[in-house]
Amino acid sequence: MNTALSGQSSQAYLQDARNDDVLVYVNGEFVHRDQAVVSVFDAGYVCGDGVWEGLRLVDGRLVALDAHLDRLFAGAAAIQLDIGHSRQALIDILYQTLKVNGMEDGAHIRLMVTRGKKRTPNQDPRFILGGSTLVCVAEYKVVDREAKKRGLALFTSTYRTSGPDVFDLRLNSHSRLNLIQALLQALQAGADEALMLDPHGFVASCNSTNFFIVRRGELWTSSGLYCFNGITRQTIITLARQQGLIAHEKPFTLAEALTADEAFVTGTLAGITPVRQLDGRPFPAARPVTERLNREYERYLRNA
């Protein structure tokens, strides 16, 4: 029987007993999740040296597969990481992982690539012994509809997103420490997730999702300079414009977010998740634009 995970999150999903025995792809082999391991000398374990992608399976199809692979290869190139597999080889691994687990719908798959095993635990890439480490995990994940309907409570963290000269958030890196610190701060404040500002004090994103507000029927999100390079984010912007909505990508302030008519976050697993309050201030219960965009996104998932 499925049961909801405790607590609230934009990544909330229903637990599924079938996940207890999934097979995980690790460097060319499929092993039970309890035996899926990498070396303690792996660059990803030692210092978070790697990139990853999370993809959603709907009706036998991995949503926005090309966009996810584009982002993966771009991120790997930026850090001079040789994935060691062609694009088609990665597609084959993704679908093989789904096949061996008998998954055809309602699943989420995470593809992780690190620089590989090192001679000693340090950050110098010259100590790599061989090729990259490649892991692919597929699990049944159905969005917790009640949690999504309830919406998130956000807290504005004192931790800022960073510029690309410090840590480029547009890279889907394994390194996530400042984002985890922001989330911990929000949880300790009694919220569900953290809203983060950019180095100039404008709204950037949440700790694991992209953030949107609605003001006077218009959609606002950050400029994109200091937030995740979200594939769902771009899809929502595109869908909004196709529906005749004005969608701005621009800097805006926390005060403008606090006085918005609606707010929501976007991510691969849940798509659109409403925000019910920010820093203790509730948003109106009516969410006409959010609900409209959610319907359009659900239609996109089934028909794209």
MIDOSE-1310 file (N, C-alpha, C; in nm, 2 decimals, decimal comma, always signed):
residues 304
mnta	+0,08/-0,12/+0,00/+0,00/+0,00/+0,00/+0,09/+0,12/+0,00; +0,05/+0,22/-0,08/+0,12/+0,35/-0,08/+0,09/+0,44/+0,04; +0,19/+0,50/+0,09/+0,17/+0,60/+0,20/+0,26/+0,72/+0,17; +0,21/+0,83/+0,21/+0,28/+0,96/+0,18/+0,40/+0,97/+0,27
lsgq	+0,50/+1,03/+0,22/+0,62/+1,06/+0,30/+0,58/+1,17/+0,40; +0,64/+1,16/+0,52/+0,61/+1,26/+0,63/+0,67/+1,39/+0,59; +0,61/+1,50/+0,63/+0,67/+1,63/+0,60/+0,62/+1,68/+0,47; +0,65/+1,81/+0,44/+0,61/+1,87/+0,31/+0,73/+1,90/+0,23
ssqa	+0,72/+1,89/+0,10/+0,83/+1,91/+0,01/+0,78/+1,93/-0,13; +0,85/+2,00/-0,21/+0,81/+2,01/-0,35/+0,84/+1,88/-0,42; +0,92/+1,79/-0,35/+0,95/+1,66/-0,41/+0,87/+1,55/-0,34; +0,76/+1,58/-0,27/+0,68/+1,49/-0,20/+0,62/+1,38/-0,30
ylqd	+0,63/+1,26/-0,26/+0,57/+1,15/-0,34/+0,52/+1,04/-0,25; +0,44/+0,95/-0,31/+0,39/+0,84/-0,23/+0,49/+0,73/-0,23; +0,51/+0,67/-0,11/+0,60/+0,56/-0,10/+0,54/+0,44/-0,17; +0,63/+0,36/-0,23/+0,58/+0,24/-0,31/+0,68/+0,13/-0,27
arnd	+0,62/+0,02/-0,22/+0,70/-0,10/-0,18/+0,78/-0,16/-0,29; +0,74/-0,14/-0,42/+0,81/-0,19/-0,53/+0,95/-0,13/-0,53; +0,97/-0,02/-0,48/+1,11/+0,04/-0,48/+1,21/-0,03/-0,39; +1,16/-0,11/-0,30/+1,25/-0,18/-0,21/+1,34/-0,28/-0,28
dvlv	+1,30/-0,32/-0,40/+1,38/-0,42/-0,47/+1,42/-0,38/-0,61; +1,43/-0,25/-0,64/+1,47/-0,20/-0,77/+1,61/-0,24/-0,80; +1,64/-0,26/-0,93/+1,78/-0,29/-0,97/+1,84/-0,15/-1,02; +1,96/-0,13/-0,97/+2,03/-0,01/-1,00/+2,15/-0,03/-1,10
yvng	+2,16/+0,05/-1,20/+2,28/+0,04/-1,29/+2,40/+0,11/-1,23; +2,51/+0,03/-1,22/+2,63/+0,08/-1,17/+2,75/+0,04/-1,26; +2,80/+0,13/-1,34/+2,91/+0,10/-1,43/+2,90/-0,03/-1,50; +2,78/-0,05/-1,57/+2,77/-0,16/-1,66/+2,70/-0,28/-1,61
efvh	+2,66/-0,28/-1,48/+2,59/-0,39/-1,42/+2,47/-0,34/-1,35; +2,37/-0,43/-1,34/+2,25/-0,41/-1,26/+2,25/-0,49/-1,13; +2,24/-0,42/-1,02/+2,25/-0,48/-0,89/+2,13/-0,43/-0,81; +2,09/-0,51/-0,71/+1,99/-0,48/-0,61/+2,03/-0,35/-0,54
rdqa	+1,93/-0,27/-0,51/+1,96/-0,14/-0,45/+2,05/-0,15/-0,33; +2,03/-0,26/-0,25/+2,11/-0,27/-0,13/+2,26/-0,31/-0,16; +2,29/-0,35/-0,28/+2,43/-0,38/-0,32/+2,48/-0,27/-0,41; +2,41/-0,17/-0,44/+2,46/-0,06/-0,53/+2,55/+0,03/-0,45
vvsv	+2,68/+0,02/-0,48/+2,78/+0,09/-0,41/+2,89/+0,15/-0,50; +2,95/+0,26/-0,46/+3,07/+0,31/-0,53/+3,18/+0,32/-0,43; +3,30/+0,33/-0,47/+3,42/+0,34/-0,39/+3,42/+0,47/-0,30; +3,47/+0,45/-0,18/+3,49/+0,57/-0,09/+3,60/+0,66/-0,15
fdag	+3,67/+0,62/-0,25/+3,77/+0,70/-0,32/+3,71/+0,76/-0,45; +3,58/+0,75/-0,47/+3,52/+0,80/-0,59/+3,51/+0,96/-0,58; +3,54/+1,02/-0,69/+3,55/+1,17/-0,68/+3,41/+1,23/-0,64; +3,30/+1,17/-0,67/+3,17/+1,22/-0,63/+3,15/+1,21/-0,48
yvcg	+3,20/+1,10/-0,42/+3,19/+1,09/-0,28/+3,30/+1,18/-0,21; +3,41/+1,19/-0,26/+3,52/+1,26/-0,20/+3,49/+1,41/-0,19; +3,44/+1,47/-0,31/+3,42/+1,62/-0,31/+3,31/+1,66/-0,40; +3,22/+1,57/-0,43/+3,10/+1,61/-0,51/+3,13/+1,65/-0,65
dgvw	+3,24/+1,58/-0,71/+3,29/+1,61/-0,84/+3,21/+1,53/-0,94; +3,10/+1,59/-0,99/+3,02/+1,52/-1,09/+2,89/+1,60/-1,12; +2,82/+1,54/-1,22/+2,69/+1,60/-1,26/+2,58/+1,50/-1,27; +2,46/+1,54/-1,28/+2,35/+1,45/-1,27/+2,23/+1,51/-1,34
eglr	+2,13/+1,42/-1,37/+2,00/+1,46/-1,43/+1,89/+1,38/-1,36; +1,78/+1,44/-1,34/+1,66/+1,37/-1,29/+1,55/+1,38/-1,40; +1,50/+1,26/-1,44/+1,40/+1,26/-1,55/+1,27/+1,19/-1,50; +1,16/+1,23/-1,57/+1,03/+1,17/-1,53/+0,98/+1,08/-1,64
lvdg	+0,93/+0,96/-1,60/+0,87/+0,87/-1,70/+0,72/+0,88/-1,70; +0,66/+0,91/-1,82/+0,52/+0,93/-1,84/+0,48/+0,85/-1,96; +0,39/+0,75/-1,94/+0,34/+0,67/-2,05/+0,46/+0,61/-2,14; +0,56/+0,56/-2,08/+0,67/+0,49/-2,15/+0,77/+0,59/-2,21
rlva	+0,75/+0,72/-2,18/+0,84/+0,82/-2,24/+0,91/+0,90/-2,14; +1,04/+0,92/-2,15/+1,11/+1,01/-2,06/+1,09/+1,16/-2,11; +1,03/+1,24/-2,02/+0,99/+1,37/-2,06/+1,11/+1,46/-2,08; +1,11/+1,54/-2,19/+1,22/+1,63/-2,22/+1,36/+1,57/-2,22
ldah	+1,37/+1,45/-2,27/+1,49/+1,37/-2,27/+1,61/+1,45/-2,34; +1,58/+1,50/-2,45/+1,69/+1,57/-2,53/+1,74/+1,69/-2,45; +1,65/+1,77/-2,38/+1,69/+1,88/-2,31/+1,77/+1,84/-2,18; +1,73/+1,73/-2,12/+1,81/+1,68/-2,01/+1,95/+1,63/-2,05
ldrl	+1,96/+1,56/-2,16/+2,09/+1,52/-2,21/+2,18/+1,64/-2,25; +2,12/+1,74/-2,31/+2,19/+1,86/-2,35/+2,25/+1,92/-2,23; +2,17/+1,93/-2,12/+2,22/+1,99/-2,00/+2,33/+1,91/-1,93; +2,32/+1,77/-1,94/+2,42/+1,69/-1,88/+2,55/+1,70/-1,95
faga	+2,55/+1,69/-2,08/+2,67/+1,70/-2,16/+2,74/+1,84/-2,15; +2,65/+1,95/-2,14/+2,71/+2,08/-2,12/+2,77/+2,10/-1,99; +2,71/+2,04/-1,88/+2,77/+2,05/-1,75/+2,90/+1,97/-1,74; +2,90/+1,85/-1,80/+3,02/+1,77/-1,80/+3,14/+1,84/-1,88
aaiq	+3,10/+1,91/-1,99/+3,20/+1,98/-2,07/+3,26/+2,10/-1,99; +3,17/+2,16/-1,91/+3,22/+2,28/-1,84/+3,32/+2,24/-1,73; +3,31/+2,12/-1,67/+3,40/+2,08/-1,57/+3,51/+1,98/-1,63; +3,51/+1,97/-1,76/+3,61/+1,88/-1,83/+3,60/+1,74/-1,78
ldig	+3,48/+1,69/-1,77/+3,45/+1,55/-1,72/+3,41/+1,47/-1,85; +3,49/+1,37/-1,87/+3,46/+1,28/-1,98/+3,36/+1,17/-1,94; +3,24/+1,18/-1,98/+3,13/+1,09/-1,94/+3,17/+0,95/-1,99; +3,23/+0,93/-2,10/+3,28/+0,80/-2,14/+3,17/+0,73/-2,21
hsrq	+3,06/+0,79/-2,24/+2,95/+0,72/-2,32/+2,89/+0,82/-2,42; +2,85/+0,77/-2,53/+2,78/+0,86/-2,63/+2,64/+0,89/-2,58; +2,58/+0,99/-2,65/+2,44/+1,02/-2,62/+2,35/+0,90/-2,63; +2,36/+0,83/-2,74/+2,28/+0,71/-2,76/+2,30/+0,61/-2,65
alid	+2,43/+0,59/-2,61/+2,46/+0,49/-2,51/+2,39/+0,53/-2,38; +2,38/+0,66/-2,35/+2,31/+0,70/-2,22/+2,16/+0,67/-2,24; +2,11/+0,70/-2,35/+1,97/+0,67/-2,37/+1,94/+0,53/-2,35; +2,02/+0,44/-2,41/+2,01/+0,30/-2,39/+2,01/+0,26/-2,25
ilyq	+2,10/+0,31/-2,17/+2,12/+0,28/-2,03/+1,99/+0,32/-1,95; +1,94/+0,44/-1,98/+1,82/+0,49/-1,92/+1,70/+0,40/-1,94; +1,68/+0,36/-2,07/+1,57/+0,27/-2,10/+1,59/+0,13/-2,05; +1,71/+0,08/-2,05/+1,74/-0,05/-2,00/+1,71/-0,06/-1,85
tlkv	+1,75/+0,05/-1,78/+1,72/+0,06/-1,63/+1,57/+0,05/-1,61; +1,49/+0,12/-1,69/+1,35/+0,11/-1,68/+1,29/-0,03/-1,71; +1,35/-0,09/-1,82/+1,30/-0,22/-1,86/+1,33/-0,33/-1,76; +1,45/-0,33/-1,70/+1,48/-0,44/-1,61/+1,39/-0,43/-1,48
ngme	+1,34/-0,31/-1,46/+1,26/-0,29/-1,34/+1,11/-0,29/-1,38; +1,08/-0,32/-1,51/+0,94/-0,33/-1,55/+0,86/-0,20/-1,54; +0,93/-0,09/-1,55/+0,86/+0,04/-1,53/+0,82/+0,10/-1,67; +0,69/+0,14/-1,67/+0,63/+0,20/-1,80/+0,57/+0,33/-1,77
dgah	+0,54/+0,37/-1,65/+0,48/+0,49/-1,61/+0,50/+0,52/-1,47; +0,49/+0,65/-1,43/+0,49/+0,69/-1,29/+0,62/+0,67/-1,22; +0,73/+0,68/-1,29/+0,86/+0,66/-1,24/+0,95/+0,78/-1,25; +1,05/+0,79/-1,17/+1,15/+0,90/-1,18/+1,29/+0,83/-1,18
irlm	+1,37/+0,88/-1,27/+1,50/+0,82/-1,29/+1,61/+0,92/-1,27; +1,72/+0,89/-1,20/+1,83/+0,98/-1,17/+1,95/+0,92/-1,23; +2,01/+0,99/-1,32/+2,14/+0,95/-1,39/+2,25/+1,04/-1,33; +2,35/+0,97/-1,27/+2,46/+1,04/-1,20/+2,60/+1,00/-1,26
vtrg	+2,68/+1,10/-1,29/+2,81/+1,08/-1,34/+2,91/+1,15/-1,26; +3,01/+1,08/-1,21/+3,12/+1,14/-1,14/+3,25/+1,12/-1,22; +3,36/+1,19/-1,18/+3,49/+1,18/-1,25/+3,55/+1,05/-1,23; +3,51/+0,97/-1,13/+3,56/+0,83/-1,11/+3,64/+0,81/-0,99
kkrt	+3,70/+0,69/-0,98/+3,77/+0,65/-0,86/+3,91/+0,72/-0,86; +3,96/+0,76/-0,75/+4,08/+0,83/-0,73/+4,19/+0,75/-0,66; +4,31/+0,78/-0,67/+4,42/+0,71/-0,60/+4,42/+0,75/-0,46; +4,37/+0,87/-0,42/+4,37/+0,91/-0,28/+4,26/+1,02/-0,27
pnqd	+4,20/+1,03/-0,15/+4,09/+1,13/-0,14/+4,13/+1,28/-0,14; +4,14/+1,34/-0,25/+4,17/+1,48/-0,26/+4,09/+1,54/-0,38; +4,10/+1,67/-0,41/+4,02/+1,73/-0,51/+4,09/+1,74/-0,65; +4,22/+1,70/-0,65/+4,30/+1,71/-0,78/+4,25/+1,61/-0,88
prfi	+4,20/+1,65/-0,99/+4,15/+1,55/-1,09/+4,26/+1,47/-1,16; +4,39/+1,51/-1,14/+4,50/+1,43/-1,19/+4,52/+1,30/-1,12; +4,45/+1,28/-1,01/+4,46/+1,16/-0,93/+4,36/+1,05/-0,97; +4,28/+1,08/-1,07/+4,18/+0,98/-1,12/+4,25/+0,86/-1,18
lggs	+4,20/+0,74/-1,14/+4,27/+0,62/-1,19/+4,21/+0,57/-1,32; +4,09/+0,59/-1,35/+4,03/+0,54/-1,47/+3,92/+0,63/-1,52; +3,82/+0,57/-1,58/+3,71/+0,65/-1,63/+3,61/+0,69/-1,53; +3,50/+0,75/-1,58/+3,40/+0,81/-1,50/+3,32/+0,69/-1,43
tlvc	+3,25/+0,73/-1,33/+3,15/+0,64/-1,26/+3,01/+0,68/-1,31; +2,93/+0,58/-1,35/+2,80/+0,61/-1,40/+2,70/+0,53/-1,32; +2,60/+0,59/-1,26/+2,50/+0,53/-1,19/+2,36/+0,57/-1,24; +2,27/+0,48/-1,25/+2,13/+0,51/-1,29/+2,03/+0,45/-1,19
vaey	+1,95/+0,53/-1,13/+1,85/+0,48/-1,03/+1,71/+0,51/-1,08; +1,63/+0,42/-1,09/+1,49/+0,44/-1,13/+1,40/+0,39/-1,01; +1,30/+0,48/-0,98/+1,21/+0,44/-0,87/+1,07/+0,49/-0,91; +0,97/+0,41/-0,86/+0,83/+0,45/-0,87/+0,81/+0,58/-0,79
kvvd	+0,77/+0,69/-0,85/+0,74/+0,81/-0,77/+0,62/+0,88/-0,83; +0,51/+0,86/-0,76/+0,38/+0,93/-0,79/+0,37/+1,05/-0,70; +0,34/+1,17/-0,76/+0,33/+1,29/-0,68/+0,22/+1,28/-0,57; +0,25/+1,32/-0,45/+0,15/+1,33/-0,35/+0,05/+1,44/-0,38
reak	-0,06/+1,41/-0,43/-0,16/+1,51/-0,48/-0,21/+1,60/-0,36; -0,23/+1,54/-0,25/-0,28/+1,62/-0,13/-0,17/+1,72/-0,08; -0,05/+1,67/-0,08/+0,06/+1,76/-0,04/+0,07/+1,88/-0,14; +0,06/+1,84/-0,27/+0,07/+1,94/-0,38/-0,04/+2,04/-0,36
krgl	-0,16/+2,00/-0,34/-0,28/+2,09/-0,33/-0,26/+2,18/-0,21; -0,21/+2,13/-0,10/-0,19/+2,20/+0,02/-0,09/+2,32/+0,00; +0,02/+2,29/-0,07/+0,11/+2,39/-0,11/+0,22/+2,41/+0,00; +0,33/+2,48/-0,04/+0,45/+2,50/+0,04/+0,45/+2,62/+0,13
alft	+0,51/+2,61/+0,24/+0,55/+2,73/+0,32/+0,69/+2,76/+0,30; +0,73/+2,87/+0,25/+0,87/+2,91/+0,22/+0,92/+3,00/+0,33; +1,05/+3,00/+0,35/+1,12/+3,09/+0,44/+1,24/+3,15/+0,36; +1,26/+3,28/+0,37/+1,37/+3,34/+0,30/+1,50/+3,32/+0,37
styr	+1,59/+3,25/+0,32/+1,71/+3,21/+0,38/+1,81/+3,33/+0,37; +1,90/+3,33/+0,47/+2,02/+3,43/+0,46/+2,13/+3,38/+0,37; +2,12/+3,25/+0,34/+2,22/+3,20/+0,24/+2,18/+3,24/+0,10; +2,27/+3,29/+0,02/+2,24/+3,34/-0,11/+2,28/+3,24/-0,21
tsgp	+2,22/+3,25/-0,33/+2,27/+3,18/-0,44/+2,40/+3,25/-0,49; +2,48/+3,18/-0,56/+2,61/+3,23/-0,59/+2,62/+3,27/-0,74; +2,72/+3,35/-0,77/+2,74/+3,39/-0,91/+2,83/+3,28/-0,98; +2,83/+3,28/-1,11/+2,91/+3,17/-1,18/+3,06/+3,17/-1,15
dvfd	+3,11/+3,29/-1,10/+3,25/+3,29/-1,07/+3,28/+3,23/-0,93; +3,18/+3,20/-0,86/+3,19/+3,13/-0,73/+3,14/+2,98/-0,74; +3,02/+2,97/-0,77/+2,96/+2,84/-0,79/+2,84/+2,85/-0,89; +2,86/+2,80/-1,01/+2,76/+2,82/-1,11/+2,64/+2,73/-1,09
lrln	+2,53/+2,79/-1,05/+2,41/+2,71/-1,01/+2,34/+2,65/-1,14; +2,38/+2,70/-1,25/+2,33/+2,64/-1,38/+2,39/+2,51/-1,41; +2,49/+2,47/-1,34/+2,55/+2,34/-1,35/+2,48/+2,24/-1,26; +2,43/+2,13/-1,31/+2,36/+2,03/-1,22/+2,47/+1,95/-1,15
shsr	+2,54/+2,02/-1,06/+2,65/+1,96/-0,99/+2,61/+1,87/-0,87; +2,69/+1,77/-0,83/+2,66/+1,70/-0,71/+2,68/+1,79/-0,59; +2,76/+1,89/-0,60/+2,79/+1,98/-0,48/+2,66/+2,06/-0,46; +2,61/+2,05/-0,33/+2,48/+2,12/-0,30/+2,48/+2,17/-0,16
lnli	+2,60/+2,19/-0,10/+2,61/+2,22/+0,04/+2,54/+2,35/+0,08; +2,56/+2,46/+0,00/+2,49/+2,59/+0,04/+2,34/+2,58/+0,03; +2,30/+2,50/-0,07/+2,15/+2,48/-0,08/+2,09/+2,40/+0,03; +2,17/+2,30/+0,08/+2,13/+2,22/+0,19/+2,12/+2,31/+0,32
qall	+2,22/+2,39/+0,33/+2,23/+2,49/+0,45/+2,10/+2,58/+0,45; +2,07/+2,62/+0,33/+1,95/+2,71/+0,32/+1,82/+2,63/+0,36; +1,81/+2,51/+0,31/+1,70/+2,42/+0,34/+1,69/+2,40/+0,49; +1,80/+2,37/+0,56/+1,81/+2,34/+0,70/+1,76/+2,46/+0,78
qalq	+1,80/+2,58/+0,73/+1,76/+2,70/+0,80/+1,61/+2,72/+0,79; +1,55/+2,69/+0,67/+1,41/+2,70/+0,65/+1,33/+2,60/+0,74; +1,38/+2,48/+0,75/+1,32/+2,37/+0,83/+1,32/+2,41/+0,98; +1,43/+2,47/+1,02/+1,44/+2,51/+1,16/+1,35/+2,63/+1,19
agad	+1,31/+2,70/+1,09/+1,22/+2,81/+1,10/+1,07/+2,77/+1,09; +1,05/+2,64/+1,07/+0,92/+2,59/+1,06/+0,86/+2,59/+0,92; +0,94/+2,62/+0,82/+0,89/+2,62/+0,68/+0,92/+2,49/+0,62; +0,88/+2,48/+0,49/+0,90/+2,35/+0,42/+1,03/+2,36/+0,33
ealm	+1,05/+2,47/+0,27/+1,17/+2,49/+0,18/+1,21/+2,64/+0,19; +1,33/+2,66/+0,14/+1,40/+2,79/+0,14/+1,38/+2,87/+0,01; +1,35/+2,99/+0,02/+1,36/+3,09/-0,09/+1,50/+3,15/-0,07; +1,57/+3,16/-0,18/+1,70/+3,22/-0,18/+1,71/+3,34/-0,27
ldph	+1,79/+3,44/-0,22/+1,81/+3,56/-0,30/+1,94/+3,55/-0,37; +1,96/+3,64/-0,47/+2,09/+3,64/-0,55/+2,19/+3,73/-0,48; +2,31/+3,74/-0,53/+2,41/+3,82/-0,46/+2,37/+3,97/-0,46; +2,28/+4,01/-0,54/+2,23/+4,15/-0,54/+2,11/+4,18/-0,46
gfva	+2,05/+4,07/-0,39/+1,94/+4,09/-0,31/+1,80/+4,07/-0,38; +1,81/+4,03/-0,51/+1,68/+4,00/-0,58/+1,65/+3,85/-0,56; +1,52/+3,82/-0,58/+1,48/+3,68/-0,57/+1,54/+3,59/-0,67; +1,60/+3,48/-0,63/+1,66/+3,39/-0,73/+1,59/+3,26/-0,75
scns	+1,58/+3,17/-0,65/+1,51/+3,04/-0,66/+1,50/+2,99/-0,52; +1,44/+2,87/-0,52/+1,43/+2,79/-0,39/+1,55/+2,70/-0,39; +1,57/+2,63/-0,28/+1,69/+2,55/-0,26/+1,69/+2,43/-0,36; +1,58/+2,39/-0,42/+1,58/+2,28/-0,51/+1,49/+2,30/-0,63
tnff	+1,42/+2,41/-0,64/+1,33/+2,43/-0,74/+1,34/+2,58/-0,79; +1,27/+2,61/-0,90/+1,26/+2,74/-0,95/+1,13/+2,81/-0,90; +1,14/+2,94/-0,88/+1,03/+3,01/-0,81/+0,96/+3,11/-0,90; +0,83/+3,11/-0,90/+0,75/+3,20/-0,98/+0,65/+3,28/-0,89
ivrr	+0,62/+3,40/-0,93/+0,50/+3,47/-0,87/+0,41/+3,51/-0,98; +0,29/+3,55/-0,94/+0,19/+3,60/-1,03/+0,14/+3,74/-0,98; +0,15/+3,84/-1,06/+0,11/+3,97/-1,02/+0,02/+4,03/-1,13; -0,10/+4,06/-1,09/-0,20/+4,12/-1,19/-0,21/+4,04/-1,31
gelw	-0,21/+3,91/-1,30/-0,23/+3,82/-1,41/-0,10/+3,79/-1,49; +0,01/+3,85/-1,45/+0,14/+3,83/-1,52/+0,23/+3,74/-1,44; +0,30/+3,66/-1,52/+0,39/+3,56/-1,46/+0,53/+3,62/-1,45; +0,59/+3,62/-1,33/+0,73/+3,67/-1,30/+0,82/+3,55/-1,25
tssg	+0,94/+3,55/-1,30/+1,04/+3,46/-1,25/+1,17/+3,53/-1,26; +1,28/+3,49/-1,20/+1,40/+3,56/-1,20/+1,47/+3,56/-1,34; +1,57/+3,64/-1,35/+1,63/+3,66/-1,48/+1,70/+3,53/-1,53; +1,73/+3,44/-1,44/+1,80/+3,32/-1,48/+1,95/+3,32/-1,46
lycf	+2,00/+3,43/-1,42/+2,14/+3,45/-1,40/+2,19/+3,38/-1,28; +2,11/+3,37/-1,18/+2,15/+3,31/-1,05/+2,06/+3,20/-1,00; +2,00/+3,13/-1,09/+1,91/+3,02/-1,05/+1,93/+2,90/-1,13; +1,87/+2,79/-1,09/+1,88/+2,66/-1,17/+1,84/+2,68/-1,31
ngit	+1,91/+2,61/-1,40/+1,88/+2,61/-1,54/+1,77/+2,50/-1,56; +1,65/+2,54/-1,50/+1,54/+2,44/-1,49/+1,47/+2,41/-1,62; +1,46/+2,29/-1,66/+1,39/+2,25/-1,78/+1,24/+2,27/-1,76; +1,19/+2,23/-1,65/+1,05/+2,26/-1,62/+1,02/+2,41/-1,62
rqti	+1,11/+2,48/-1,56/+1,10/+2,63/-1,56/+1,08/+2,68/-1,70; +1,16/+2,64/-1,79/+1,15/+2,69/-1,93/+1,02/+2,64/-2,00; +0,98/+2,52/-1,96/+0,86/+2,47/-2,02/+0,74/+2,55/-1,98; +0,73/+2,59/-1,85/+0,62/+2,66/-1,80/+0,62/+2,80/-1,86
itla	+0,74/+2,86/-1,88/+0,74/+2,99/-1,94/+0,69/+2,98/-2,09; +0,73/+2,88/-2,16/+0,68/+2,86/-2,29/+0,53/+2,84/-2,30; +0,48/+2,75/-2,21/+0,34/+2,72/-2,21/+0,26/+2,85/-2,17; +0,31/+2,93/-2,08/+0,24/+3,05/-2,04/+0,22/+3,14/-2,16
rqqg	+0,33/+3,16/-2,23/+0,33/+3,25/-2,35/+0,24/+3,20/-2,46; +0,24/+3,07/-2,47/+0,14/+3,01/-2,57/+0,00/+3,03/-2,53; -0,03/+3,04/-2,40/-0,16/+3,07/-2,35/-0,20/+3,22/-2,35; -0,11/+3,30/-2,40/-0,13/+3,44/-2,41/-0,10/+3,52/-2,28
liah	-0,04/+3,45/-2,18/+0,00/+3,52/-2,06/+0,13/+3,59/-2,08; +0,15/+3,70/-2,02/+0,28/+3,78/-2,02/+0,37/+3,71/-1,91; +0,48/+3,67/-1,96/+0,58/+3,60/-1,87/+0,71/+3,68/-1,87; +0,75/+3,73/-1,75/+0,87/+3,81/-1,74/+0,98/+3,73/-1,68
ekpf	+1,10/+3,74/-1,73/+1,22/+3,68/-1,67/+1,30/+3,81/-1,64; +1,30/+3,84/-1,51/+1,36/+3,97/-1,47/+1,39/+3,97/-1,32; +1,48/+4,06/-1,28/+1,50/+4,07/-1,13/+1,37/+4,13/-1,06; +1,34/+4,08/-0,95/+1,23/+4,14/-0,87/+1,27/+4,12/-0,72
tlae	+1,21/+4,20/-0,64/+1,25/+4,20/-0,50/+1,16/+4,11/-0,41; +1,21/+4,09/-0,29/+1,14/+4,01/-0,19/+1,00/+4,07/-0,16; +1,00/+4,21/-0,15/+0,88/+4,28/-0,12/+0,78/+4,25/-0,23; +0,82/+4,25/-0,36/+0,73/+4,22/-0,47/+0,68/+4,07/-0,46
alta	+0,76/+3,98/-0,41/+0,72/+3,84/-0,40/+0,62/+3,83/-0,28; +0,64/+3,90/-0,17/+0,55/+3,89/-0,06/+0,41/+3,95/-0,09; +0,41/+4,04/-0,18/+0,28/+4,11/-0,21/+0,22/+4,05/-0,34; +0,27/+3,94/-0,39/+0,21/+3,88/-0,51/+0,08/+3,82/-0,49
deaf	+0,01/+3,80/-0,60/-0,13/+3,73/-0,59/-0,12/+3,58/-0,58; -0,02/+3,52/-0,64/+0,00/+3,38/-0,63/+0,15/+3,35/-0,64; +0,19/+3,23/-0,60/+0,33/+3,19/-0,61/+0,34/+3,04/-0,62; +0,43/+2,99/-0,70/+0,45/+2,85/-0,71/+0,60/+2,82/-0,74
vtgt	+0,63/+2,69/-0,73/+0,77/+2,65/-0,77/+0,75/+2,54/-0,87; +0,86/+2,52/-0,95/+0,86/+2,42/-1,05/+0,98/+2,32/-1,04; +0,96/+2,20/-1,08/+1,06/+2,10/-1,07/+1,02/+1,97/-1,15; +1,11/+1,89/-1,18/+1,09/+1,77/-1,27/+0,98/+1,68/-1,21
lagi	+0,99/+1,64/-1,08/+0,90/+1,54/-1,03/+0,76/+1,59/-1,02; +0,74/+1,71/-0,95/+0,60/+1,76/-0,92/+0,55/+1,85/-1,02; +0,63/+1,90/-1,12/+0,59/+2,00/-1,21/+0,57/+2,13/-1,14; +0,44/+2,17/-1,12/+0,41/+2,29/-1,05/+0,36/+2,26/-0,91
tpvr	+0,41/+2,32/-0,81/+0,37/+2,31/-0,67/+0,33/+2,45/-0,62; +0,21/+2,47/-0,57/+0,17/+2,61/-0,52/+0,25/+2,64/-0,39; +0,27/+2,77/-0,37/+0,32/+2,82/-0,24/+0,21/+2,88/-0,17; +0,19/+2,83/-0,05/+0,07/+2,89/+0,03/+0,11/+3,01/+0,12
qldg	+0,24/+3,01/+0,16/+0,29/+3,13/+0,24/+0,44/+3,15/+0,22; +0,48/+3,27/+0,24/+0,62/+3,31/+0,24/+0,65/+3,39/+0,36; +0,75/+3,35/+0,44/+0,79/+3,42/+0,56/+0,67/+3,44/+0,65; +0,58/+3,35/+0,66/+0,46/+3,36/+0,75/+0,35/+3,43/+0,69
rpfp	+0,36/+3,50/+0,57/+0,26/+3,57/+0,51/+0,18/+3,49/+0,41; +0,05/+3,46/+0,43/-0,02/+3,38/+0,33/-0,05/+3,44/+0,20; -0,05/+3,36/+0,10/-0,10/+3,41/-0,03/-0,25/+3,38/-0,04; -0,33/+3,45/-0,12/-0,47/+3,43/-0,14/-0,49/+3,28/-0,17
aarp	-0,61/+3,23/-0,12/-0,64/+3,09/-0,14/-0,67/+3,06/-0,29; -0,72/+3,16/-0,36/-0,75/+3,14/-0,51/-0,62/+3,14/-0,58; -0,61/+3,05/-0,67/-0,48/+3,04/-0,75/-0,52/+3,02/-0,90; -0,59/+3,11/-0,96/-0,64/+3,08/-1,10/-0,53/+3,06/-1,20
vter	-0,42/+3,14/-1,20/-0,32/+3,13/-1,30/-0,23/+3,00/-1,27; -0,20/+2,97/-1,15/-0,13/+2,85/-1,11/-0,21/+2,73/-1,16; -0,34/+2,73/-1,13/-0,42/+2,61/-1,16/-0,43/+2,60/-1,32; -0,44/+2,71/-1,38/-0,44/+2,70/-1,53/-0,31/+2,65/-1,59
lnre	-0,20/+2,70/-1,54/-0,07/+2,65/-1,59/-0,05/+2,50/-1,55; -0,10/+2,46/-1,44/-0,08/+2,32/-1,40/-0,16/+2,23/-1,49; -0,28/+2,27/-1,53/-0,36/+2,19/-1,63/-0,29/+2,19/-1,76; -0,23/+2,30/-1,80/-0,16/+2,30/-1,93/-0,03/+2,21/-1,92
yery	+0,03/+2,21/-1,81/+0,15/+2,13/-1,79/+0,12/+1,98/-1,79; +0,01/+1,94/-1,72/-0,04/+1,80/-1,72/-0,07/+1,76/-1,86; -0,13/+1,85/-1,94/-0,16/+1,81/-2,08/-0,03/+1,80/-2,16; +0,06/+1,88/-2,14/+0,19/+1,87/-2,21/+0,26/+1,74/-2,18
lrna	+0,26/+1,69/-2,05/+0,32/+1,57/-2,01/+0,26/+1,45/-2,09; +0,13/+1,45/-2,12/+0,07/+1,34/-2,19/+0,08/+1,35/-2,34; +0,10/+1,47/-2,39/+0,09/+1,48/-2,53/+0,22/+1,53/-2,60; +0,32/+1,57/-2,53/+0,44/+1,62/-2,59/+0,52/+1,51/-2,66
